[in-house]
Amino acid sequence: MSKLIIKRATPDDASKVALLTRKAMLTYREASGISGNVLESLTETDESVRARIEAGRCLCVFQRDEVVGTITITRCKNPIKYSFSEKTEEFLSQYSSCGYISRFAVKDELRKSGLGGKLMDAALTSRECTETGLVLLHTAIANKGMKIFYYNRGFDLIDSECSRGYERGLFAYERPFIESDIQE
């Protein structure tokens, strides 16, 4: 296997990121038992991916010129926007901001190689995640592999809801301390 390099995506990488995300989300949809086209990630265009790259921090794993892994981290100044019940509102009201992880994808042939873990570690150490005490993400409750992956990295299931036609869990990673807690 040739060398893998993790770096921030540029707008010029949008079509490669979009292609990988679409392929990975088809596998995710199947593994999650989701029917139809309810996943937003399957409707993204190269232009919308380019806008996402420009708006947030999109990390990619490159193998030569091919994108073989990707994850997007954005900073949310109001975590309550992810609230859908009293339970989530109570939990999220403790935080003034959070990091939010989305569009996590690894090329099918490289799954279970450790690449996803390295990409998640890179995301969790990004500025968007280290400057806040909370990192959130959503995943299908029926996808046991993804749930185990997130649990093994310190995420906990906070709540779930079915507004998109399948049970979708909100997972949270609470940082033990944040950079602003460090006194010099």
Disulfide bonds with the S-S distance in Angstrom:
none
